[in-house]
Amino acid sequence: MGLRDQAILGVLAYTFARIGAIISLRLKDYFQVGKRSVLRLSEKGGKKKEIPVHHKLETILDRYLDAAELRKPA
């Protein structure tokens, strides 16, 4: 399984979010608040929900973003 697939399945497993909310995720929806990583999900009806990211999911997402070179240079 590729890193992208692991990231998608990880978000599904750790957030219990709907597929539509996961498909609509953008890079800006994964961010840091202090030392904590957060995912901002767009739910039905245009609602936004911020969910703290489990440390295992954080590892999966960080590994995928680094491998795909999707992060902005510091």
C-alpha positions in Angstrom: 0.0 0.0 0.0 1.3 3.4 -0.9 1.8 6.3 1.5 -1.1 8.2 0.0 -3.4 5.3 0.6 -2.1 4.9 4.1 -2.8 8.6 4.8 -6.4 8.3 3.4 -7.1 5.1 5.4 -5.4 6.6 8.5 -7.7 9.7 8.4 -10.7 7.5 8.0 -9.7 5.3 10.9 -8.6 7.9 13.4 -11.2 10.6 12.7 -14.4 8.6 11.8 -15.0 11.3 9.2 -17.2 10.9 6.2 -15.6 10.2 2.8 -16.8 13.5 1.4 -15.1 15.4 4.2 -11.8 13.5 3.6 -11.9 14.0 -0.2 -12.3 17.7 0.3 -9.2 18.0 2.6 -6.5 20.4 1.4 -3.0 20.9 2.7 -4.1 24.0 4.6 -6.6 21.8 6.6 -3.7 20.1 8.3 -1.9 22.5 10.7 -0.2 23.0 14.1 -1.8 24.7 17.1 1.0 25.0 19.6 2.5 21.5 19.7 -0.7 19.8 18.6 -1.5 18.9 15.0 -5.1 19.5 13.9 -7.3 18.5 10.9 -10.1 20.9 9.8 -12.9 18.9 8.2 -15.7 20.3 6.1 -18.9 18.5 7.0 -22.4 18.5 5.6 -24.1 21.9 5.4 -20.8 23.7 5.2 -19.9 23.1 8.9 -16.2 23.1 9.8 -14.9 20.9 12.5 -11.3 20.9 13.9 -10.1 17.6 15.2 -6.9 17.0 17.1 -4.7 14.5 15.3 -3.7 11.2 17.0 0.1 10.9 17.2 0.1 7.8 15.0 -2.0 9.6 12.3 0.4 12.5 12.6 3.3 10.2 11.8 1.4 8.8 8.8 0.4 12.2 7.4 3.9 13.7 8.0 5.6 10.8 6.2 3.2 11.1 3.2 3.6 14.9 2.9 7.4 14.7 3.1 7.7 11.9 0.6 5.3 13.7 -1.8 7.2 17.0 -1.2 4.0 18.8 -0.5 5.2 20.9 2.4 6.3 24.5 1.9 10.0 25.1 2.4 10.8 26.7 5.7 
